[in-house]
Amino acid sequence: MLRSALYFFTVFCFGLASTAALADFESAEKAFETNDPQTAFKQCATDAESGDPKCQTLLGVLYATGQGVPQDYAEAAKWYRKAADQGDAKAQFYLGTLYTIGQGVPQNSDEAARWFRKAADHGDANAQTNLKK
């Protein structure tokens, strides 16, 4: 009985944490789309550090574009890799792009193709197009 109660409590708490993380990402995404990158960064930074792949990808975009933070391709690559390793297709595509052009990572067409393939396998249309070239 105690084990069952503990299980349901854990599942409930995890669900609340997941819902809160989703709300933070949605708020951050809205801030980004309305040209408020500082708020987007603040909304997602903690969740990105905690392992949320959507927030990690958004931080990568902010660092790659220099919106709300100083432009830093190596930092962008770090965040993209964290999200890409969790299967985030956008992050995989963006990381492949950095390897293609050699920004923040050494230029490496084999590594770029590897990330584009992963993104394409997750349904990313841009990655699929890049692989056809």
PyMOL commands that set and color helices and strands:
alter all, ss='L'
color gray80, all
select helices_A, chain A and resi 2-33+37-49+53-65+73-84+89-101+109-121+125-132
alter helices_A, ss='H'
color red, helices_A
deselect
rebuild
show_as cartoon
